[in-house]
Amino acid sequence: MDVKPGYHMNKSHWNTIILDRNMQEDDIFEMVHRSFELTKPLTETEASQWNEANL
């Protein structure tokens, strides 16, 4: 397995994963899950809390 910054998108938020047979399926799913959690839209409550903490 090889993980590199995403050449096609914002390199801070995207990865390019070169898969090979050495990578466990669970590891792939964990990376996808983490990516989703980092980029999913905030709920109205989360957005309000974030705004209050950062303004």
N, CA, C, O and CB atoms as a CASP TS submission, in Angstrom:
PFRMAT TS
TARGET T0000
AUTHOR 0000-0000-0000
METHOD Language model
MODEL 1
PARENT N/A
ATOM      1  N   MET     1       0.842  -1.171   0.000  1.00  0.00           N
ATOM      2  CA  MET     1       0.000   0.000   0.000  1.00  0.00           C
ATOM      3  C   MET     1       0.886   1.232   0.000  1.00  0.00           C
ATOM      4  O   MET     1       1.965   1.261   0.592  1.00  0.00           O
ATOM      5  CB  MET     1      -0.958  -0.001   1.210  1.00  0.00           C
ATOM      6  N   ASP     2       0.394   2.232  -0.678  1.00  0.00           N
ATOM      7  CA  ASP     2       1.100   3.504  -0.710  1.00  0.00           C
ATOM      8  C   ASP     2       0.054   4.610  -0.612  1.00  0.00           C
ATOM      9  O   ASP     2      -0.935   4.601  -1.346  1.00  0.00           O
ATOM     10  CB  ASP     2       1.974   3.648  -2.012  1.00  0.00           C
ATOM     11  N   VAL     3       0.270   5.555   0.287  1.00  0.00           N
ATOM     12  CA  VAL     3      -0.641   6.687   0.448  1.00  0.00           C
ATOM     13  C   VAL     3       0.136   7.956   0.144  1.00  0.00           C
ATOM     14  O   VAL     3       1.203   8.199   0.707  1.00  0.00           O
ATOM     15  CB  VAL     3      -1.259   6.732   1.889  1.00  0.00           C
ATOM     16  N   LYS     4      -0.420   8.761  -0.758  1.00  0.00           N
ATOM     17  CA  LYS     4       0.223  10.000  -1.174  1.00  0.00           C
ATOM     18  C   LYS     4      -0.804  11.120  -1.138  1.00  0.00           C
ATOM     19  O   LYS     4      -2.005  10.851  -1.155  1.00  0.00           O
ATOM     20  CB  LYS     4       0.845   9.862  -2.592  1.00  0.00           C
ATOM     21  N   PRO     5      -0.355  12.380  -1.086  1.00  0.00           N
ATOM     22  CA  PRO     5      -1.317  13.481  -1.195  1.00  0.00           C
ATOM     23  C   PRO     5      -2.094  13.363  -2.493  1.00  0.00           C
ATOM     24  O   PRO     5      -1.549  12.955  -3.519  1.00  0.00           O
ATOM     25  CB  PRO     5      -0.604  14.848  -1.118  1.00  0.00           C
ATOM     26  N   GLY     6      -3.360  13.719  -2.445  1.00  0.00           N
ATOM     27  CA  GLY     6      -4.195  13.628  -3.641  1.00  0.00           C
ATOM     28  C   GLY     6      -3.733  14.622  -4.694  1.00  0.00           C
ATOM     29  O   GLY     6      -3.803  15.830  -4.472  1.00  0.00           O
ATOM     30  N   TYR     7      -3.273  14.146  -5.809  1.00  0.00           N
ATOM     31  CA  TYR     7      -2.753  15.013  -6.865  1.00  0.00           C
ATOM     32  C   TYR     7      -3.883  15.752  -7.571  1.00  0.00           C
ATOM     33  O   TYR     7      -3.647  16.771  -8.221  1.00  0.00           O
ATOM     34  CB  TYR     7      -1.946  14.196  -7.878  1.00  0.00           C
ATOM     35  N   HIS     8      -5.100  15.251  -7.449  1.00  0.00           N
ATOM     36  CA  HIS     8      -6.225  15.763  -8.212  1.00  0.00           C
ATOM     37  C   HIS     8      -7.103  16.726  -7.421  1.00  0.00           C
ATOM     38  O   HIS     8      -8.020  17.318  -7.990  1.00  0.00           O
ATOM     39  CB  HIS     8      -7.054  14.625  -8.704  1.00  0.00           C
ATOM     40  N   MET     9      -6.848  16.899  -6.130  1.00  0.00           N
ATOM     41  CA  MET     9      -7.697  17.732  -5.279  1.00  0.00           C
ATOM     42  C   MET     9      -6.832  18.463  -4.262  1.00  0.00           C
ATOM     43  O   MET     9      -5.605  18.465  -4.357  1.00  0.00           O
ATOM     44  CB  MET     9      -8.778  16.878  -4.564  1.00  0.00           C
ATOM     45  N   ASN    10      -7.486  19.080  -3.291  1.00  0.00           N
ATOM     46  CA  ASN    10      -6.816  19.773  -2.201  1.00  0.00           C
ATOM     47  C   ASN    10      -5.972  18.768  -1.423  1.00  0.00           C
ATOM     48  O   ASN    10      -6.502  17.815  -0.853  1.00  0.00           O
ATOM     49  CB  ASN    10      -7.845  20.476  -1.269  1.00  0.00           C
ATOM     50  N   LYS    11      -4.687  18.979  -1.401  1.00  0.00           N
ATOM     51  CA  LYS    11      -3.772  18.011  -0.802  1.00  0.00           C
ATOM     52  C   LYS    11      -3.869  17.947   0.722  1.00  0.00           C
ATOM     53  O   LYS    11      -3.334  17.025   1.336  1.00  0.00           O
ATOM     54  CB  LYS    11      -2.361  18.342  -1.198  1.00  0.00           C
ATOM     55  N   SER    12      -4.553  18.926   1.340  1.00  0.00           N
ATOM     56  CA  SER    12      -4.753  18.894   2.789  1.00  0.00           C
ATOM     57  C   SER    12      -5.861  17.931   3.184  1.00  0.00           C
ATOM     58  O   SER    12      -5.873  17.427   4.307  1.00  0.00           O
ATOM     59  CB  SER    12      -5.073  20.287   3.307  1.00  0.00           C
ATOM     60  N   HIS    13      -6.788  17.672   2.277  1.00  0.00           N
ATOM     61  CA  HIS    13      -7.967  16.898   2.632  1.00  0.00           C
ATOM     62  C   HIS    13      -8.154  15.623   1.817  1.00  0.00           C
ATOM     63  O   HIS    13      -9.070  14.851   2.100  1.00  0.00           O
ATOM     64  CB  HIS    13      -9.166  17.747   2.481  1.00  0.00           C
ATOM     65  N   TRP    14      -7.329  15.386   0.835  1.00  0.00           N
ATOM     66  CA  TRP    14      -7.515  14.228  -0.042  1.00  0.00           C
ATOM     67  C   TRP    14      -6.236  13.414  -0.138  1.00  0.00           C
ATOM     68  O   TRP    14      -5.134  13.962  -0.152  1.00  0.00           O
ATOM     69  CB  TRP    14      -7.960  14.675  -1.440  1.00  0.00           C
ATOM     70  N   ASN    15      -6.396  12.117  -0.202  1.00  0.00           N
ATOM     71  CA  ASN    15      -5.275  11.197  -0.378  1.00  0.00           C
ATOM     72  C   ASN    15      -5.483  10.373  -1.629  1.00  0.00           C
ATOM     73  O   ASN    15      -6.612  10.131  -2.054  1.00  0.00           O
ATOM     74  CB  ASN    15      -5.112  10.282   0.847  1.00  0.00           C
ATOM     75  N   THR    16      -4.391   9.952  -2.202  1.00  0.00           N
ATOM     76  CA  THR    16      -4.420   8.940  -3.246  1.00  0.00           C
ATOM     77  C   THR    16      -3.879   7.667  -2.621  1.00  0.00           C
ATOM     78  O   THR    16      -2.775   7.655  -2.076  1.00  0.00           O
ATOM     79  CB  THR    16      -3.586   9.373  -4.516  1.00  0.00           C
ATOM     80  N   ILE    17      -4.646   6.610  -2.698  1.00  0.00           N
ATOM     81  CA  ILE    17      -4.237   5.332  -2.121  1.00  0.00           C
ATOM     82  C   ILE    17      -3.977   4.367  -3.263  1.00  0.00           C
ATOM     83  O   ILE    17      -4.860   4.088  -4.075  1.00  0.00           O
ATOM     84  CB  ILE    17      -5.321   4.768  -1.140  1.00  0.00           C
ATOM     85  N   ILE    18      -2.762   3.865  -3.314  1.00  0.00           N
ATOM     86  CA  ILE    18      -2.404   2.864  -4.315  1.00  0.00           C
ATOM     87  C   ILE    18      -2.521   1.509  -3.624  1.00  0.00           C
ATOM     88  O   ILE    18      -1.725   1.165  -2.750  1.00  0.00           O
ATOM     89  CB  ILE    18      -0.943   3.104  -4.906  1.00  0.00           C
ATOM     90  N   LEU    19      -3.510   0.769  -4.030  1.00  0.00           N
ATOM     91  CA  LEU    19      -3.807  -0.499  -3.361  1.00  0.00           C
ATOM     92  C   LEU    19      -2.958  -1.636  -3.918  1.00  0.00           C
ATOM     93  O   LEU    19      -2.640  -1.699  -5.106  1.00  0.00           O
ATOM     94  CB  LEU    19      -5.290  -0.838  -3.505  1.00  0.00           C
ATOM     95  N   ASP    20      -2.617  -2.509  -3.020  1.00  0.00           N
ATOM     96  CA  ASP    20      -1.990  -3.758  -3.418  1.00  0.00           C
ATOM     97  C   ASP    20      -2.549  -4.839  -2.505  1.00  0.00           C
ATOM     98  O   ASP    20      -3.369  -4.553  -1.632  1.00  0.00           O
ATOM     99  CB  ASP    20      -0.416  -3.679  -3.337  1.00  0.00           C
ATOM    100  N   ARG    21      -2.135  -6.012  -2.690  1.00  0.00           N
ATOM    101  CA  ARG    21      -2.712  -7.119  -1.925  1.00  0.00           C
ATOM    102  C   ARG    21      -2.242  -7.151  -0.473  1.00  0.00           C
ATOM    103  O   ARG    21      -2.729  -7.972   0.305  1.00  0.00           O
ATOM    104  CB  ARG    21      -2.371  -8.429  -2.589  1.00  0.00           C
ATOM    105  N   ASN    22      -1.323  -6.294  -0.094  1.00  0.00           N
ATOM    106  CA  ASN    22      -0.817  -6.290   1.274  1.00  0.00           C
ATOM    107  C   ASN    22      -1.687  -5.489   2.231  1.00  0.00           C
ATOM    108  O   ASN    22      -1.492  -5.571   3.444  1.00  0.00           O
ATOM    109  CB  ASN    22       0.577  -5.744   1.295  1.00  0.00           C
ATOM    110  N   MET    23      -2.636  -4.721   1.724  1.00  0.00           N
ATOM    111  CA  MET    23      -3.462  -3.873   2.580  1.00  0.00           C
ATOM    112  C   MET    23      -4.725  -4.619   3.003  1.00  0.00           C
ATOM    113  O   MET    23      -5.419  -5.222   2.185  1.00  0.00           O
ATOM    114  CB  MET    23      -3.829  -2.562   1.854  1.00  0.00           C
ATOM    115  N   GLN    24      -4.999  -4.561   4.296  1.00  0.00           N
ATOM    116  CA  GLN    24      -6.188  -5.212   4.833  1.00  0.00           C
ATOM    117  C   GLN    24      -7.436  -4.397   4.481  1.00  0.00           C
ATOM    118  O   GLN    24      -7.411  -3.166   4.483  1.00  0.00           O
ATOM    119  CB  GLN    24      -6.068  -5.388   6.365  1.00  0.00           C
ATOM    120  N   GLU    25      -8.515  -5.101   4.183  1.00  0.00           N
ATOM    121  CA  GLU    25      -9.770  -4.435   3.837  1.00  0.00           C
ATOM    122  C   GLU    25     -10.235  -3.510   4.961  1.00  0.00           C
ATOM    123  O   GLU    25     -10.740  -2.420   4.693  1.00  0.00           O
ATOM    124  CB  GLU    25     -10.854  -5.472   3.528  1.00  0.00           C
ATOM    125  N   ASP    26     -10.070  -3.932   6.216  1.00  0.00           N
ATOM    126  CA  ASP    26     -10.474  -3.106   7.361  1.00  0.00           C
ATOM    127  C   ASP    26      -9.720  -1.776   7.382  1.00  0.00           C
ATOM    128  O   ASP    26     -10.287  -0.750   7.758  1.00  0.00           O
ATOM    129  CB  ASP    26     -10.234  -3.864   8.676  1.00  0.00           C
ATOM    130  N   ASP    27      -8.453  -1.786   6.985  1.00  0.00           N
ATOM    131  CA  ASP    27      -7.666  -0.546   6.945  1.00  0.00           C
ATOM    132  C   ASP    27      -8.224   0.423   5.906  1.00  0.00           C
ATOM    133  O   ASP    27      -8.270   1.633   6.131  1.00  0.00           O
ATOM    134  CB  ASP    27      -6.188  -0.856   6.637  1.00  0.00           C
ATOM    135  N   ILE    28      -8.640  -0.114   4.782  1.00  0.00           N
ATOM    136  CA  ILE    28      -9.232   0.737   3.734  1.00  0.00           C
ATOM    137  C   ILE    28     -10.515   1.370   4.257  1.00  0.00           C
ATOM    138  O   ILE    28     -10.717   2.576   4.114  1.00  0.00           O
ATOM    139  CB  ILE    28      -9.521  -0.086   2.438  1.00  0.00           C
ATOM    140  N   PHE    29     -11.377   0.568   4.859  1.00  0.00           N
ATOM    141  CA  PHE    29     -12.637   1.089   5.379  1.00  0.00           C
ATOM    142  C   PHE    29     -12.401   2.119   6.477  1.00  0.00           C
ATOM    143  O   PHE    29     -13.126   3.110   6.555  1.00  0.00           O
ATOM    144  CB  PHE    29     -13.501  -0.049   5.909  1.00  0.00           C
ATOM    145  N   GLU    30     -11.414   1.903   7.310  1.00  0.00           N
ATOM    146  CA  GLU    30     -11.101   2.870   8.377  1.00  0.00           C
ATOM    147  C   GLU    30     -10.652   4.204   7.784  1.00  0.00           C
ATOM    148  O   GLU    30     -11.056   5.258   8.274  1.00  0.00           O
ATOM    149  CB  GLU    30     -10.002   2.310   9.312  1.00  0.00           C
ATOM    150  N   MET    31      -9.837   4.175   6.754  1.00  0.00           N
ATOM    151  CA  MET    31      -9.392   5.414   6.108  1.00  0.00           C
ATOM    152  C   MET    31     -10.571   6.154   5.480  1.00  0.00           C
ATOM    153  O   MET    31     -10.658   7.378   5.581  1.00  0.00           O
ATOM    154  CB  MET    31      -8.326   5.111   5.036  1.00  0.00           C
ATOM    155  N   VAL    32     -11.468   5.430   4.841  1.00  0.00           N
ATOM    156  CA  VAL    32     -12.642   6.051   4.240  1.00  0.00           C
ATOM    157  C   VAL    32     -13.532   6.655   5.330  1.00  0.00           C
ATOM    158  O   VAL    32     -14.036   7.768   5.181  1.00  0.00           O
ATOM    159  CB  VAL    32     -13.433   5.021   3.401  1.00  0.00           C
ATOM    160  N   HIS    33     -13.718   5.924   6.410  1.00  0.00           N
ATOM    161  CA  HIS    33     -14.540   6.420   7.517  1.00  0.00           C
ATOM    162  C   HIS    33     -13.946   7.697   8.114  1.00  0.00           C
ATOM    163  O   HIS    33     -14.666   8.669   8.342  1.00  0.00           O
ATOM    164  CB  HIS    33     -14.675   5.341   8.606  1.00  0.00           C
ATOM    165  N   ARG    34     -12.649   7.698   8.363  1.00  0.00           N
ATOM    166  CA  ARG    34     -11.989   8.895   8.915  1.00  0.00           C
ATOM    167  C   ARG    34     -12.122  10.083   7.964  1.00  0.00           C
ATOM    168  O   ARG    34     -12.382  11.205   8.399  1.00  0.00           O
ATOM    169  CB  ARG    34     -10.499   8.610   9.192  1.00  0.00           C
ATOM    170  N   SER    35     -11.947   9.838   6.694  1.00  0.00           N
ATOM    171  CA  SER    35     -12.083  10.911   5.704  1.00  0.00           C
ATOM    172  C   SER    35     -13.480  11.498   5.733  1.00  0.00           C
ATOM    173  O   SER    35     -13.651  12.716   5.688  1.00  0.00           O
ATOM    174  CB  SER    35     -11.761  10.394   4.298  1.00  0.00           C
ATOM    175  N   PHE    36     -14.480  10.629   5.808  1.00  0.00           N
ATOM    176  CA  PHE    36     -15.857  11.111   5.866  1.00  0.00           C
ATOM    177  C   PHE    36     -16.083  11.945   7.115  1.00  0.00           C
ATOM    178  O   PHE    36     -16.673  13.022   7.041  1.00  0.00           O
ATOM    179  CB  PHE    36     -16.840   9.938   5.828  1.00  0.00           C
ATOM    180  N   GLU    37     -15.622  11.462   8.262  1.00  0.00           N
ATOM    181  CA  GLU    37     -15.823  12.187   9.517  1.00  0.00           C
ATOM    182  C   GLU    37     -15.170  13.571   9.480  1.00  0.00           C
ATOM    183  O   GLU    37     -15.694  14.516  10.068  1.00  0.00           O
ATOM    184  CB  GLU    37     -15.263  11.377  10.687  1.00  0.00           C
ATOM    185  N   LEU    38     -14.040  13.696   8.800  1.00  0.00           N
ATOM    186  CA  LEU    38     -13.350  14.982   8.714  1.00  0.00           C
ATOM    187  C   LEU    38     -14.012  15.958   7.760  1.00  0.00           C
ATOM    188  O   LEU    38     -13.839  17.169   7.895  1.00  0.00           O
ATOM    189  CB  LEU    38     -11.934  14.768   8.293  1.00  0.00           C
ATOM    190  N   THR    39     -14.769  15.448   6.795  1.00  0.00           N
ATOM    191  CA  THR    39     -15.298  16.325   5.750  1.00  0.00           C
ATOM    192  C   THR    39     -16.815  16.400   5.697  1.00  0.00           C
ATOM    193  O   THR    39     -17.360  17.144   4.881  1.00  0.00           O
ATOM    194  CB  THR    39     -14.796  15.875   4.433  1.00  0.00           C
ATOM    195  N   LYS    40     -17.508  15.654   6.538  1.00  0.00           N
ATOM    196  CA  LYS    40     -18.975  15.664   6.478  1.00  0.00           C
ATOM    197  C   LYS    40     -19.503  17.038   6.895  1.00  0.00           C
ATOM    198  O   LYS    40     -18.875  17.733   7.694  1.00  0.00           O
ATOM    199  CB  LYS    40     -19.573  14.551   7.389  1.00  0.00           C
ATOM    200  N   PRO    41     -20.651  17.423   6.357  1.00  0.00           N
ATOM    201  CA  PRO    41     -21.249  18.700   6.741  1.00  0.00           C
ATOM    202  C   PRO    41     -21.619  18.696   8.231  1.00  0.00           C
ATOM    203  O   PRO    41     -22.002  17.666   8.787  1.00  0.00           O
ATOM    204  CB  PRO    41     -22.499  18.992   5.876  1.00  0.00           C
ATOM    205  N   LEU    42     -21.497  19.853   8.852  1.00  0.00           N
ATOM    206  CA  LEU    42     -21.885  19.988  10.253  1.00  0.00           C
ATOM    207  C   LEU    42     -23.399  20.125  10.359  1.00  0.00           C
ATOM    208  O   LEU    42     -24.045  20.691   9.478  1.00  0.00           O
ATOM    209  CB  LEU    42     -21.183  21.202  10.904  1.00  0.00           C
ATOM    210  N   THR    43     -23.957  19.600  11.452  1.00  0.00           N
ATOM    211  CA  THR    43     -25.368  19.848  11.729  1.00  0.00           C
ATOM    212  C   THR    43     -25.501  21.309  12.147  1.00  0.00           C
ATOM    213  O   THR    43     -24.498  21.972  12.408  1.00  0.00           O
ATOM    214  CB  THR    43     -25.922  18.876  12.842  1.00  0.00           C
ATOM    215  N   GLU    44     -26.721  21.810  12.212  1.00  0.00           N
ATOM    216  CA  GLU    44     -26.923  23.201  12.628  1.00  0.00           C
ATOM    217  C   GLU    44     -26.367  23.425  14.036  1.00  0.00           C
ATOM    218  O   GLU    44     -25.757  24.461  14.302  1.00  0.00           O
ATOM    219  CB  GLU    44     -28.425  23.568  12.580  1.00  0.00           C
ATOM    220  N   THR    45     -26.573  22.472  14.930  1.00  0.00           N
ATOM    221  CA  THR    45     -26.073  22.589  16.298  1.00  0.00           C
ATOM    222  C   THR    45     -24.550  22.617  16.319  1.00  0.00           C
ATOM    223  O   THR    45     -23.956  23.445  17.009  1.00  0.00           O
ATOM    224  CB  THR    45     -26.591  21.433  17.159  1.00  0.00           C
ATOM    225  N   GLU    46     -23.913  21.723  15.572  1.00  0.00           N
ATOM    226  CA  GLU    46     -22.447  21.685  15.518  1.00  0.00           C
ATOM    227  C   GLU    46     -21.899  22.979  14.931  1.00  0.00           C
ATOM    228  O   GLU    46     -20.910  23.518  15.428  1.00  0.00           O
ATOM    229  CB  GLU    46     -21.963  20.479  14.687  1.00  0.00           C
ATOM    230  N   ALA    47     -22.533  23.477  13.880  1.00  0.00           N
ATOM    231  CA  ALA    47     -22.086  24.712  13.252  1.00  0.00           C
ATOM    232  C   ALA    47     -22.216  25.882  14.214  1.00  0.00           C
ATOM    233  O   ALA    47     -21.323  26.725  14.293  1.00  0.00           O
ATOM    234  CB  ALA    47     -22.882  24.984  11.978  1.00  0.00           C
ATOM    235  N   SER    48     -23.321  25.937  14.944  1.00  0.00           N
ATOM    236  CA  SER    48     -23.526  26.999  15.921  1.00  0.00           C
ATOM    237  C   SER    48     -22.475  26.933  17.022  1.00  0.00           C
ATOM    238  O   SER    48     -21.919  27.959  17.412  1.00  0.00           O
ATOM    239  CB  SER    48     -24.928  26.908  16.523  1.00  0.00           C
ATOM    240  N   GLN    49     -22.201  25.735  17.525  1.00  0.00           N
ATOM    241  CA  GLN    49     -21.189  25.554  18.576  1.00  0.00           C
ATOM    242  C   GLN    49     -19.808  25.949  18.056  1.00  0.00           C
ATOM    243  O   GLN    49     -19.035  26.585  18.771  1.00  0.00           O
ATOM    244  CB  GLN    49     -21.174  24.084  19.075  1.00  0.00           C
ATOM    245  N   TRP    50     -19.499  25.578  16.821  1.00  0.00           N
ATOM    246  CA  TRP    50     -18.204  25.914  16.234  1.00  0.00           C
ATOM    247  C   TRP    50     -18.084  27.425  16.097  1.00  0.00           C
ATOM    248  O   TRP    50     -17.046  27.997  16.430  1.00  0.00           O
ATOM    249  CB  TRP    50     -18.023  25.225  14.859  1.00  0.00           C
ATOM    250  N   ASN    51     -19.134  28.072  15.612  1.00  0.00           N
ATOM    251  CA  ASN    51     -19.114  29.517  15.448  1.00  0.00           C
ATOM    252  C   ASN    51     -18.921  30.232  16.778  1.00  0.00           C
ATOM    253  O   ASN    51     -18.150  31.189  16.859  1.00  0.00           O
ATOM    254  CB  ASN    51     -20.397  29.985  14.790  1.00  0.00           C
ATOM    255  N   GLU    52     -19.606  29.782  17.814  1.00  0.00           N
ATOM    256  CA  GLU    52     -19.476  30.397  19.140  1.00  0.00           C
ATOM    257  C   GLU    52     -18.055  30.257  19.673  1.00  0.00           C
ATOM    258  O   GLU    52     -17.528  31.186  20.285  1.00  0.00           O
ATOM    259  CB  GLU    52     -20.470  29.763  20.125  1.00  0.00           C
ATOM    260  N   ALA    53     -17.441  29.115  19.448  1.00  0.00           N
ATOM    261  CA  ALA    53     -16.095  28.860  19.947  1.00  0.00           C
ATOM    262  C   ALA    53     -15.017  29.578  19.150  1.00  0.00           C
ATOM    263  O   ALA    53     -13.920  29.804  19.660  1.00  0.00           O
ATOM    264  CB  ALA    53     -15.823  27.388  19.939  1.00  0.00           C
ATOM    265  N   ASN    54     -15.312  29.938  17.909  1.00  0.00           N
ATOM    266  CA  ASN    54     -14.273  30.486  17.035  1.00  0.00           C
ATOM    267  C   ASN    54     -14.506  31.932  16.611  1.00  0.00           C
ATOM    268  O   ASN    54     -13.779  32.446  15.762  1.00  0.00           O
ATOM    269  CB  ASN    54     -14.157  29.640  15.818  1.00  0.00           C
ATOM    270  N   LEU    55     -15.483  32.580  17.173  1.00  0.00           N
ATOM    271  CA  LEU    55     -15.711  33.993  16.829  1.00  0.00           C
ATOM    272  C   LEU    55     -15.217  34.910  17.896  1.00  0.00           C
ATOM    273  O   LEU    55     -15.331  36.129  17.764  1.00  0.00           O
ATOM    274  CB  LEU    55     -17.170  34.257  16.586  1.00  0.00           C
TER
END
